[in-house]
Amino acid sequence: MKILIVEDEPSMRELIKESLEKERFVVETAGDISTAVQKAGTYNYDCILLDVMLPDGSGLKFLEQLKRMRKRENVIIISAKDSLEDKVLGLDLGADDYLPKPFHLAELNARVKSLLRRRHRDGEHAVTVGNVTLFPDNFRVEVDGNPLELSRKEYDILHHFMNRPGRMVSKGALAESVWGDHIDQADNFDFIYAQMKNLRKKLSEAGASIEVKAVYGLGYKLVE
Ligand code: CA
């Protein structure tokens, strides 16, 4: 799961980044609207945290641009300006939540997780496909009720596919979501193969009724 923080104050940005990384999110950052627009135009995020007072204008302008780009990222506005106007305008422009500064990092983490639960799992705490169940709150996976031990990356890959059963995922999109935006500068995606091979082996040995299938030349797909 990848999050973009749009915040111009470096110490604030770092605090939020560290806190979300502890929750095992892949975190990218932008310090102004133009960087945010460029990133959102190039990459996909599961959630965007958006400050309102930014050096090159109002974060609400960025919301309008997201809409024009037909991006459907979930957005939480984090604003020091505790004005009702910002809140109403932001939610009108399609933001999903609003958190006034100052806030506790625990509260922000909870809001992000709740938003992602709504986005990917209809509010459910666990996601089940076939006989495999994944519990994102504590990074556990079970096959037929028995625990399945996965490495961090194997888990992240499985999580990505469990949120998108039956859908084609390109290697680029997978790499970007699990490893981060910088990965598009990689020469090839060979590093995916090793992780994928181990994940498939573990799933099959555990008797999983699901499989991450390679779609030749295109990417992968989770099938039952
Ligand atoms: Ca600011």
Residues whose N, C-alpha, C, O or C-beta is under 5 A from the ligand:
A	BS01	CA	D8 D51 M53 L54
